Amino acid sequence: MIGVNAPGKTTMLYKLKTGGIAQFTPTIDFNKQQIIFRDRTFDITEASGNYKLYDFFYRYMIHMNAIIIVVDSSQLSYGFYENLLQDTLKSCLKEFISFKNEKIPILILANKSDKSKHTDEEIISFTSINKYQDITFFKLIRTNCFTGEGLQEALEWIYENVQN
């Protein structure tokens, strides 16, 4: 699970795990949680929005079967954070494809949907995912980690599109 600072990654991860929300301090490095859905267990590793850590994220990639990108759909931070997200995605895809010879499922969670000011097309463009259609397939789901909107659909998509 990747995204820049403060799109709601940690809150979303705990909402998926427990169904509840709590106050969290920002993730400093990596946060790994197990999410049980139906008959499967998913290990989800959240990477902090700290750009210095993304160089180490590849170490987690060997065990990954998908990439989840969380964006704050109420305020896409263009410039530095946009470049950081796009560079991170590019690095993740490069590492991912080096050890898995298959199309990579990517789930884009457009969080804070209740305050969204951007279209699906703008969010997709922000992530730069269209550049990688030859090696990926993706779905964008609008979410709200406080109300749980879109999270069931996200789990369903992961369940249907990620191999054991």
N, C-alpha and C positions, 0 to 999 in steps of 0.2 A: 504494500500500500504506500503510494508516494503522493506527494503534493507539497506545495510551498507552505509557508507559515500560516497557521490559523484557519484552514478551511473546515476544521472540525473532524480531523482524522481520528484522534484519540476518543472523542465523545462518541463518534460513530462506531468505533471498534467495540467499545464497552456496551453500547446500546445493542449491537448485534450479539454480544456474548451474554449479557444479563437481562436485556429488555429494559433496563433502567438507565438513568443518567446521573452523573455526579459532577462535582467540581474537580477539574484536573489542572495540574500545572503542565505547561508545555512539555512534550516529550523531548528529552535531551539527546538521546541517541536512537535506540531501537526499542520497540515494544512488540513482543510476540505474544499472541493469544490464540487459544484454540476455540473455534466456533463449531458447535455441533448442530448439524442441520440434516434432518431425516436420518438416514443410515450412514452418514459420512461425517468425518471430522476434518475441518479445514484449519491448517496452521496459517495464520495471517500475521505477517511481520510489517509493522508500521515503521517507516523511516521518518525521523524528525525532519522538519523543514530546514534544518541547519545545512546549508550548502556544503560545508566542509565534510560532512559525513557521507555524502553520496558517493564519494570515492571508495568507501568501504562496503557499500550496499551490494556490490557484485558477489560478495562472499555468501550472501543469503540466496543468491539467484539459482544456484545449482539445485536447490530443493523446490523451486517454484514451478508452478504450472500455469500461472496467470499473473497479470499485473492489474492492480486496481489503482486508478488515478482519482484523487479527490480534489475537486476544485470548489472554491467559493463562488457560486454562480451569481451572488449579489454584487461582487466586485472583482472582476478579473484584473489582477495586478500586472499591467503590461510593463515592458522594459526588463529590468533585472530579473524579477521573479518569473516572467514568461520565458525568458532565455534559460533560466535555471531549470524550470520544469521540462522544457523541450530538450535541453542537453542531458538531463537525467534520464528522460525517456529514451533518448537515442543510445545512451550508454547501457541502459538496462536491456534494450532490444539487442544490442550488439552482443552482450554477454549471453543473453538468453538463447539466441540463435546459434551461438558457438557450441552449445551442448545439447540442444534440442532441435531436431530437424523437422519441425512442424510449425504450422501457423500458430501464432501466440494469441490467446484470448485476452482481451483488454476490456475492463469494465471502467467506464468513466462515470463517477458519481458526482453529479452537479448538486452539491449540498447548498443549504440555505435557500431552498426553492421558494419559500414564502417571501423572500426579499429579492428574488431574481430580477435582474435588469437585462439579461442577455439571452439571445436565442440559442437553440441547440447548435446551429451552424457556427455561431461565434465561439461557443465553448469548445467545439470540436477543433476549430481553427486555432484557438489558444493552446490546445494540447499538442498540436501539429501531427496528430495521429493519421491524418490523410496521406502524409508522406510515406507511410509504411503499410499501405494496403496490400502489398504483395507478400508481406510476412505476418500480418496480423488480421484479426477480425475483432470488431468491437461493438459495444452497445453503450449508449448514454442513458442513464436513468437519473431523473431529478429526485433528490432526496431532501429530507429534513431530519437530522439526527435527533432532534428533540421530540418530534411527534412520531417518528418512525416511518414517515412517508417514504415509500420507495425501497425500504430496506428488505422487505419480504421479496419483492421483485428482484432485488440484487442477489439475494441468496439463491433464489430460483435459477437465475441466469448462470451463476457460478456453478451450481449443482448440475445443470444441463450441459455446460460447455467446458468444464474442467475434468480431465481424466483423473482416475484414482491414482 
